Each structure stands twice: as C-alpha cells, then as structure tokens.
Amino acid sequence: MDLLAPLSSIAAVVVPVFLIAALGFGWSRAKLPYDSAFITTFAINVSTPCLVFSSLARLTLGGDDLLTMAAASVGSMALAGLMATPILLASRLPLRVYLPALSFPNGGNMGIPVCLFAFGETGMGLAVLFFATLAVLQFTIGPALAAGRTDAKQVLRTPVIYAVALAVLVLMTGFQPPQWVTNTTTLLGNCAVPLMLFSLGVALAGLRMQGMMRSLAMSALRLLLGFAAGLAVVELLGLEGTMRGVVLLESTMPVAVFNYLWALRYNNAPQEVAGMVLGSTALSFLTLPLLLAAVM
C-alpha cells in the first residue's frame, strides 16, 4: 500500500494533463470551432498574471527565501539553456524552436503539485517562488528567443511582470487584498492551465510521426539537462533539505506548456513543441518516482 501511494499521487498530477490535451485533440479531429488567437491572448494578458499574483500573495516565507529561490530558478534555466545550445547547433536544429523548450520547465501546473506532495505546504511555497521567477523569464526572454529579437516594448507590455511586482509589494507590506480581489484573481488564474492544455491537444491533432520521434528525443534531453542544471545549482548555492529537493524537482520538470504558446504565436513549429510538451510529460511519469525517491 505504501509503495502504491506515491504512484497514485503522481498519476493524479500527470493524468489530467493527458486527459485535457486528449479533449483538445478530439475537438480538433471533430472539426469543432476553436479560436487560437483568443486562447493565446487571454492566457498571456489575463489568466497567467492572475495565477502568479494569487499564488504569490498567499505566501508566508521570508525575504531570504525569496532571493534564494529566485537565484536558483534563474540559474537552473540559464544552465539548461547553455548546455542545450551547442547540442542544438551540432544537430543543426533551430534555436528559436528548441532552445526555449529545453530551457523552461513546467514549474507551475506540474511542479507545484509535485512539490506539495513531496514536501507539504513549505515545499509548495518554495515551488511557487521558483515558478514566479520562471514566469517572469518566460514572458520576457521566452518571446525574445521565439521571435529571434528583443523587444523592450513587449517586455513592458507583459502583464505577468506587474502581477509579480504587485504580489511582492503585498508580501513586503503585509497588506491584505480585499476578498473580492483574491477570489477574482484565483478564479481567473485557474483558467490558465486547462486552456493551454486544451490548445496543446488541438496542435497535436496535426502532429506527424517524423516530428513526433524528434520531439521525443528532445523530450528526453529536456529532462536530462534540467536535472543536471538543478544539481549544479543546488551544489553551487549549498542548498539542503526541502529547498534542495524543490529546486531539483522543479528544474527536472517536463517542457512547459507556455513554450507551445510562444511557438504558436511566432509560428515556430508549434506541432513539434507540442509533441515535446506531451512527450516529456509522458517520460516524466516514468522518471518522477525515481526522482522523488532521490530527493526525499
């Protein structure tokens, strides 16, 4: 019974990803109406900023933890990207398509629940800090990588940055937002993941087998690079206990769903990126028990 409990908890996190994506897949195959422009715009401008704000505003951790997790998050993603670059260049694969997917892990809808299961409320709080930094980078550097250029105006127009700033202000001042603000941002934030996963399934409906095989290879590479980067960061920062475990788990998460979002917006082979998201999530279902056993 004790051996089945961890697998059951992991399945509770991973299986919904596939079920919601499968719904989008079937929706597309049935040729039902779907507005990808609306999904993309709503996720970037409304649901994701609300998710970040509502998660951060509930934290009760100190300033040192904030800085440490921010540094660990930046370091993990930077190292993964640095290791991925020569591999992609040697393989003659476009950086604009694959580098964001290999750099940014799914630290939100998958990483946070896994850390909650492994380390309780403290682990979840640390995971939210990791995810907040990830969200800022993914909505600033992510579009720059996908578009092949840096747009300062785009950065200033990114709502998630202001959501993080407001949440940090709330944490530092101890201000309690009105209940209607908390309820509204929580409800809107809860829309982000299902909409993106549904959109992901729609993209997979057009995925070809050749692209799928390459996506699976890149999926395995994401998990390997993420673990190597996370291990290097926890050693460099001297992290121990729960903080060490959370960084290792978060950095080894599969490809983030929002990488598909940017691939879709800038027409960077969205089907292949979609394949990497589901492929790496499927592989993580096999590797997570080993990873959890190691960090716990």
N, C-alpha and C positions, 0 to 999 in steps of 0.2 A: 504493500500500500504506500509506503514511504517513497519507493522508487517511482511510482506512477504519479505522485503529486506534482513534482517539478515538470514532467512532460505535459500533464494536464494544464498547468498554468501557462506553459509556453504555447501550447495549442490555442489557448484562449486568446492569446495576443496575435498569433500568426494566422490562424484560420480565417478570422474576419477579413483580413487583407485580401485573401484569395476569393472569398465569397462576394465581397463588394465589387472587386475587379471582374469577377465572372458575370455579375449582373450587368456591368457596363459592356462586357464582351457580347453577351446575349442581346442586349439592347441594340448594339450596332448591327449585329447579324440579322436582327429582325427589321432593320432599316427604319427604326422609330426616330422621331425628331430629336436632335441633340445640338446644342449651341455651344461650341467650344470657346468662342470669344467671351461669352458671358461667364462661363466657369472660370476661365483664366483671370478675367478682370475682377470678379467677385473674390476669388481666393487671395489675390495679391493685395487688394485695396481694403477688404473688409474682414473676412473670416480669419486669416492668419494673424493680422495685427491684434485682433480681439483675443485670439488664442494665447498669444505671447503675453499680452497685458494681464489677462485674467489669471494666468499661471504664475507669473512673477509677483503680482500684487498680493498673493496669498502666502508668500514665503516668510519664514521667521528666522532665516540664517543671518550671520554676521557679515561685515564688510570684507574680512579676510577671506572667507569662503567665496564671496563674490569674485574677488580678484583672482584667486587661485583657480577656480573653475573656468573663468574666462580665459586665463592664460593656457590652461590645459586644452580647452576647446580649440583655440586658435592654433596651438602647437600641433595638435593631432591632425587637423585638416591641412595645415601647411606641409607637414612632413609627408603625409599621404600624397599630396599633390607633387611634391618634389621627387618622390620615389617613382611616381607614375609617369612623369614627363619623359625621361629617357626611354622607358619601355614603349610608350606610345610612338615616340619619334623613330625608334628602331623598327617598330612594326608598321610604320607608315600609316598610322591611324590618325585622323584629325583630332587635334587637341580640343577644338571647340565642342566637339561632340562628346568625347570620352573623359576629358580631364575633370569637368565638374562632377560627373557621376562617380568617378574614382576618389574624389576629394571629400565630398559632402555625404555623411552618413545619415540614416533615418533616425535621428536622435529624438524625435518628437513622439509620433504615434506608436512607435515600436520601442524606442529606447527608454522612454519614461515608464511605461508599464513594466518592462523587464527589470528595471532598477527598483521599482516599487516592490516587486515580487522578491527580489534578491535581498534588499536592504531596508525595506519598510519605508516609513514616511521620510526619514532622513535621506535615504537613497533617492527617493523621488524628488525631494527638494534640490539636491545636488544635480540631479539629471535635468531639472528644469533650467537651472543656471547654465548648464552645458548647452542645452537646446536654445536658450535665448541668444547666446553668443553665436551659435551656429546659424540661427535665423537671420541675425544682422548681416553676417558674412554672406550667407546665401542670397540675400536680397540686395546686396551691393556688389560683391565680387562675382557672384554667380551670373548675373546678367552681363557683366563685363566680359567674362570668359565665353559665354554663349554667343554674344554679339560680336566678339573679336575687337572690341574697343571699349574705352572707359567713357562714361557719360556722367559728368558731375551733376547735371540737372536731373538725370534719372535717379541718382542716389538721394538727392534732396526730395524727390517726389515719392520715395519709398516709405509708405506708412508704417512699416514694422519698426523702423528706426525711432519714430516718435512714440510708438507703443512701448518700446523698451525704455526710452527716456522717461516717460510718464510713470512707468512701473517702478523704476529706480527712485524717482522722486517720492513716490508713495512709500517705498521701503525706508528711505533715509529720513523722512519727516514723521513717519508714523501716522500719517493721515489715513483715515478710513473712508474709502469712497462710499457714496450712498448705495443702498442695497439695489436700487434700480440700475445703477451703473454696473455693478458686479453681475447681476442677473443677465443684463443685456449682453455684455461682452462674453460671458460664459456661453450663452446660447449661440451667439454668432460664431464664437471660436469653435464650438463643437461641430459646425458645418464643414470646416476646412478639410479634415481628413476624408470623410465619406465622399465629398465631391471630387477630390483629387483621385481617389482610388477608382471611383466610377469612371472618370475621364481616362484613367490609365487602362481600364478594361476595354474601352472604346478603341484606343490606339492598338491594343494587342490583337484586335479583330483583323487588322491588316498586316500583321507581322508574318514575314516569310521565314521558312525553315533556315535558310542560309544566315539571315540576320540573327535568328534565334541561337544558333550554335556559337556565333561570335559573341553574342550577348552573354551567354552562359560562361564563356571563358573569361570575359571581363568581369562578370559577377564574382567568380572565384577570386580574381585578382583584387577586387574591392575589399573583400573580407580579409585577405592576407595582408594587404597594405594597411588596412585600418588597424588590425591587431598589432602589426609591427610598429606603426606610428604611436599607438596608445601605450605600448610597452616602453618605448623610448621616452615618452613624455613623463610617465609616472616615475621612471628611474631618474630622469634629469631633475624633476621637481621634488624628488624624495617623498612621494605620496604614499600613504599607508592606509590600511583599514578600509572603511567604506568609501572614502574619496578615491582611493586607488582602484577599487573594484568598479565604481561608477564610470571612471574615465576609460577603463579597459572595455567595459560593456558598450558604452556609448560610441567609442571610436571604432568598434568592430561591428556596428550595425550595418545592415544592407544599404543599398543605394537609396537615397532619399527620394520620396515621391516628387518633391519640388524640382528635382533635376529634370524630370519629364516636363514640368510646367515651362521651364525656360527653353527646353528643346522644342516644345510645341510653338512657343511664341516666336522664336527665331528660326524655325524650320530647320533645326539641326538633327535630322534623322530621328524624329520622335519615336518611331516604332522600335528602333534599336535601344534607345534609352528606356523605353517602357519594358522591353524584354529584360534589361539589366535590373530594373526595379523588382520585377517578379522573380527573375532567376536568382538574384542574390537573396531575396526573402526566402525562397524555397531552400536554398543552400543553408541559410542561417538556421532554418528549422532543424537541420541535421547537426549543425555545429554548436548551437546555443547550449545544449545540455553539457557538452564538454567545457565550454567557456564558463558557464555558471559554476560547474564543479571546481574549476580552477580559481575563480575569483572569490568564491565563498569558503 
